[in-house]
Amino acid sequence: MKQIRVGIIGTGFGASVHAPILQSHEGFEVKAIASMYRGRVQNVQRSTGIQQVYTNWQDMIDQEELDLVVVASAPPNHYDMTMVALRKGVHVLCEKPLGMNAVETKAMLEQQRLSDVRGFVHFQWRLTPVRQAIKQIIQSGKLGRIQHMKYHGSFSGYSMLTNQSRGWEGSKSAGGGMLFAIGSHMIDALQWWMDKKISDVYAELSTKVPTHASASDDRAEQRDADDAFSVIGHFQQGASFVVDLLFSAVRGNGWCLEVYGTKGTLRMTNDTDVEVSEGGAFEQIALSVCEPPSGLADSAVPYYSGLYPMLNGVYQSIVEGKTACDIPTFVDGHRVQLVLDAIQQSAEQHRKVMIV
């Protein structure tokens, strides 16, 4: 089997999740990893087994013979890192959101096409068995014409928000906040499930826990990134939706998706169970299972069922030169960013925003 040579930028999520799952796939060889911090080199070598650890990501791209660069740094870095890799003619798998705004993502998409390489976005949850089943049910017509979708999540983050520093994740200008971190996945899922673009949004972004005071530091951490959001809107051709998330609950209830069609209703809870009713009792839908291999790092296990199948598609796309089914690309990343931009604009201006 041909091996795709990979370089990873980012020694947080990149080292703890991307690296071990890539290393478990026979089609990929992780050649190098780049850290933004010089002091992490030995720790990264020890935890990942990757010997080539760079403290300058540009040096890694310049000096290594790579087929694929994984960009797993903070959102403000995505544009520069991706553009350097693309201009060298290297395929890119970028963390979400693809950029900080649609101006960046449009330029990234154009450069990817100009360089004639593949660009993928880490919307890996698409590939989990539960979300694949939802896609199949909606697209099969079993529910009839979709009238409305309600997608919401609440999580027990209050203790963490009040007792721990958020760092860059608490700063809007640094790409922090739940809209970018989780809302981007939700928006991608909605558009992918429906196979339709979102046409308009009306939104509110909130910071429920705006400060954190450390016992060892007199200065309180000031936050302006959202830890909650609510969005209402429509898809092209009319179906409506509601999306909301609250991270600051003392006791959250997890995920719930409700899809209402003219022939039936679908209900998903916590990304584990899917039920469908055609007017009577809800019936459980049997799901396939994607078990992680024994010995996989604990930090990577929750992501395996989405990322490993996605890597299968990334491999196929690169080797065969055509995008595999359901694999999220820069086109999807740009479409999501257009919606994220509109959500932010709506929240700032307190009005409905149309998406062109």
N, C-alpha and C positions, 0 to 999 in steps of 0.2 A: 504494500500500500504506500502510495506517495505520501510523504510527510510535509506538512505545511510548517514552515519555520516561523515562530512567534516571538515577538518582543512585547512585554507588558510595561505600561507606564502607570505606576501607582503601587505602593507597597502597603496600602491598607486593604481595601476590598480586593484590589488586584492580586495581592499576595495570598489573602486568606480564602478567596472564593474562585476567582478566575484561574489562578495558577493550578491548584489541585485538580479542578475539573478538566482543564485542558490537558494536564499530565495523565489523566485517566483515559484519555481518548487516543487511540493508536494513530489517528490521522494527524496529530499535532505534536510538534517538538518545541517546547519552550526553551529558547536559546538564551534569553536575557530578560532582565527586569530593571527598571529605572526607578530610583527613589528620589524624592525631592530633598531628602535629609541624609547627610553624610553619615551620621551616627547609626543609621539603621542597617548598614551593609552586612555586618556579621550576623545580626539577628535574622535578616531576610535569607541569607545563605543557609542558615541552620534550619529555619522553619519551612522553606520551600525546596531546598536541595538545588536551587539554581545558583550556579557559581559566578556567572557573569552578572554582577550587580553594578549598575551605573548610578552616579549621583547627578548626572546631567542627561535628561531624556533625549536631547538633540544628538549627543554623542552616541547614544545607543542606536538611533536611527541611521546616523552617518556611518558608523563603524561596523555594524552587524549586517549580515546578509539575511534579510527578513522578507517573508512573504506576507505576513499579517502583523499589524500593530494593534494591540488592545489598549484603548485609552480609558483608564480607570482612575482618573484624577478628578478634582473638583470641577464643577461646570464652567467657571470662567476660563479654565485651561483647555477646554475641549477644542475650541476653534483653532488656536495656534498649533496644538499638538497634531490635530487631524490634518490640517493644511500642509504641514511639513511632511508628514508621511505620504499624503496623496501626491504631492509634487515630486516625491522620489519614486512614485509608481508602486506604492505598497498598499495592499488592501487594509481596511480599517474596520475594527469592531469598537464602537464608541459607547461608553456608558450614557444613560439617559439623564437629563434631556440632552439632545444632540448639541444644542448651543444655548446661549443666553437669550437669544431673540431670533426672530425669523430672518433678519438681515444676515446674521451669521450662518444660519442653517441653509439658506438659499445659496450663499457663496460656497459652502462646503459641498452641497449637492452638485453645483455647477463644476467645481474643481474635480470631484469624483468622476463625473462624466467625461470631462476633458482628459483626465489621466487614464481613462479606460480601465479602471480597477473597480472592485466591489466595495460598497460601504454598507455596514450593518449597524443597527442600534440595539442596545441591550434591553429590549422589551421581551425578555425571555419567558415571562409568565404566559405568553401566548401558547407556548408549546407544552404546557402541563396538560395531563389527561383531562382534568376537569374543564379547563377553558377550551380545549379542542372539542369536547363534547357539546359545550354550549354553542360554539360556532356551527357545528354540524346540525344541531337541532334547529337553530334559527334559520340557517340557509336552506334546510330541507323543506321549509314551508309548513312544518308540523304545527307551528303556533299561528299560522295564518299571517296576515299583514300585521306588522308590529306597530302598535299604537303608542306605547310608552315604556320606558326603562327607568328603573330606580336602582341606583348603585350607591351604597353607603357603607362606611366603616367607622368604628369607634374603638379606640385603643387605650390601654391603661398606662398612659404616659405621664400622668400628673406628678408622681413621685420623682421620676427621672428629670422632668423639666424644672422642678423646684429644688432638686438636690445635686444636679450635675451641670457642669458647663456644657454649652452646645458648640462653642467655637465657631467655625465658619458656617456651620449648619443653622446658626441663629441669625445669620446676616443675609439680608435680601440681596445686597450687592455682590456677595460671594456665591450666590446661587443656592443659598439655603432655603429651607421651608418645605412644608409637606406638599405643596402644589407641584414643585419640581420633583421631589423625591418619590412621591406616591401618586399624586394626581396625574403625572405624565403617563404612568402605567395605565391608570383608569381611562384616560382619554384615548389612549392607543387601543385599549381593549374594546371600548365602545365602537370606535370607527371600524375596527377590524371585524368584530362580530357582525355589525350591520352591513359591512361593505359599502358604507356611505360616509361622506364627509359631514362634519358638524357645520351648520350654516350660521348659527347665532348663539350668543350666550348672554346671560345676566348673572353676575357673580358678586360674592362677598368673600374677602380674605380677612382672617382674624389672627391676632396674636394674643392668645388667652393668658399666657405666662410670659410677660415681656421682660422680666428681670430675674437674675439669679445672683444671690450674694453668697460668696464662698466664706467659710469660717476662717480660712487662712489668708484671705485677701479683703482689704477694706473696700475695694472697688467692686461694685455690682456689675455683672454682665448685662448689658443692654441689648435686647433683641428686637428686630423689626421684621424677621421672617415669619411667615404664617405657620401656625400650628393647628389651624382649622380652616376649612373653606366650604362654601356652598355654591353650586352652579346649577342653573336651570337653562335649558336651551332646546334646540331642535336640530334634527338631521335634515339634510336635503331630502325633499319629497315629503316632509311633514311630521314624522314621528317625533315625539317629545321625550325629554329625559331630565332626570334630576340626579346630580352627583354631590355627595357631601361627605366630609371626613372630619372627625374630631380626634386629635391625638392626646388631648389633655384630660381625658376622663380618669376619675379615680378607679373605676371599673368599667372597661369597655366591653362591647358585645361582639367585636370582630367584624367580619365581612357579611354583607347580604346583598344579593342581586335579585331583582324581580323584573321579569320581562313579560309584558302583557300584549298578547296578540288577539286577532279576531277569531281564532280557533282554540286558543289555549294559553296557559300561563306557565312560565318557568320560574323556579326559585333555586338559588344557589346560596349555601351558607358556608362561610369560612374556607372557601376554596377546597372543600372536601366532599360536599354532597350536592347533587343536582336532582331536583324533582320536577315533574311535569304533570299538569292537570289539563285535560281537555273538557273540563266542565264538572267532573266528579272529583273523587279523592286524588291527592297527589301520589304519583308513583315514582319510586326511586329509579334513577338511571344507573345502570352498571357502568363502571369506569375501569379503564385499563390502569395498570400500575407500573411506575418507573422507579425501581428500587436502586438506591445508590450502592456502589460496591463496598464491601467490607474494607475497613482501613481508611476510607475517605475522611479527610479532616472534618471535625465536628462543625467548624465554621462554614463549610461548603455544603453540608448535607441538605439544609433547607432549600438550596437553590438548584440541586442536581436535577430534579424532575423537569425543570424548565430549560436550564442552560445546556445540559448534555444533548437533548434532542435538537436544540438550536444549533449547537456545534456541528451536528450531523448535517444540517442544512447549509451552514456556512461552508463546511468542507465541500459538499456537493456543488455549491454555487461557484466556489473558487476553481475547483478541478474541472468542472464541466463548462464554466463560463456563462452560466445562466442561473438566475435566482430561483432557488428551490421554493416550493409552496409554503406559504405562511411565515417565511423568514423575514423579520422586520428590517427594512432597508432605510437608507438616507431619505428616500421619498416619504416613508412613514414618519421618520423623525421630523422632517420639515412640516408635514401636515399637522402633527401634534403640536409643534412649536407655534404655528399660526393660531391654534386654539388657546394655548397657554398665554400668548401675547394678548389675545382678545379678552381672556379672563382677567388678566392684570389691568388692562385698560378699563374694563367694565367696573371692577372694584374701585379703581381710583376715581372714575367719573360718575359712578352711581347711575349707570344707564346700560341699556341693551346695546351690544356691539355685534355688527354683522361681520362675517368672516368671508373675505373675497377668495 
